[in-house]
Amino acid sequence: YGARPEHLVLASGNEGFDATIEVIEPTGPNIQIFADVAGQRICALSTERRTHKPGQRIRLHCPETSVHLFDASSGARI
């Protein structure tokens, strides 16, 4: 399962998956959110200015059209 950082959006309700914020990095018009998802570090890119803090749990969502699937053994895109 792969998704580009700009395709991960802050979710509301039950859609998406849980993530725990590790680092918030403002980079001009964007904000990089580095988070832990089931032991894996991911990066989401947002333009929304919210008051998130490290340690906070959030939900992220990636639209199906932006998801990339890979074979676990070969790494080839499916």
C-alpha positions in Angstrom: 0.0 0.0 0.0 1.5 3.3 -1.0 0.2 6.9 -1.2 1.9 10.2 -1.9 2.1 12.6 1.1 -0.1 15.2 -0.7 -2.9 12.6 -1.2 -3.2 11.9 2.6 -5.9 14.1 4.0 -7.1 14.7 7.6 -10.2 12.5 7.9 -13.4 13.0 9.9 -15.6 10.3 11.3 -14.7 6.7 10.7 -13.1 6.9 7.3 -9.3 6.4 7.0 -6.9 5.1 9.6 -5.4 6.1 12.9 -2.1 7.9 13.2 -0.1 9.4 16.0 1.7 12.6 15.2 5.4 12.6 15.8 6.5 15.9 14.2 4.7 18.9 12.7 6.9 20.8 10.2 5.5 24.1 8.7 7.1 24.6 5.3 5.7 27.8 3.9 2.2 27.2 2.5 2.3 23.5 3.5 2.6 21.6 6.7 4.4 18.2 6.8 2.9 15.8 9.4 5.2 13.0 10.3 3.2 10.3 12.1 3.3 6.7 13.2 0.8 4.3 11.6 1.0 0.8 13.1 4.8 1.1 13.7 5.5 2.7 10.3 6.5 6.3 9.9 4.6 8.2 7.3 4.4 11.7 6.0 1.3 13.6 5.1 1.3 17.0 3.5 -1.5 19.5 4.3 -2.4 23.1 3.6 -4.8 23.2 6.5 -3.6 25.3 9.4 -4.7 23.4 12.5 -3.3 23.2 16.0 -2.0 19.7 16.0 0.7 18.6 18.4 3.1 15.7 18.7 1.6 12.8 20.5 -1.9 13.6 19.3 -3.9 10.9 17.5 -5.5 11.9 14.2 -7.2 10.0 11.3 -5.8 10.2 7.8 -7.6 9.2 4.6 -6.4 8.5 1.1 -8.9 8.5 -1.8 -9.0 5.1 -3.6 -7.9 6.7 -6.8 -4.7 7.8 -5.2 -3.7 4.5 -3.6 -0.9 2.4 -5.1 -0.6 -1.3 -4.3 2.6 -3.3 -4.4 3.4 -7.0 -4.2 4.9 -7.7 -0.8 7.6 -10.2 -2.0 8.7 -8.6 -5.2 7.9 -4.9 -4.6 6.3 -4.7 -8.1 3.3 -2.4 -8.5 0.1 -4.3 -8.9 
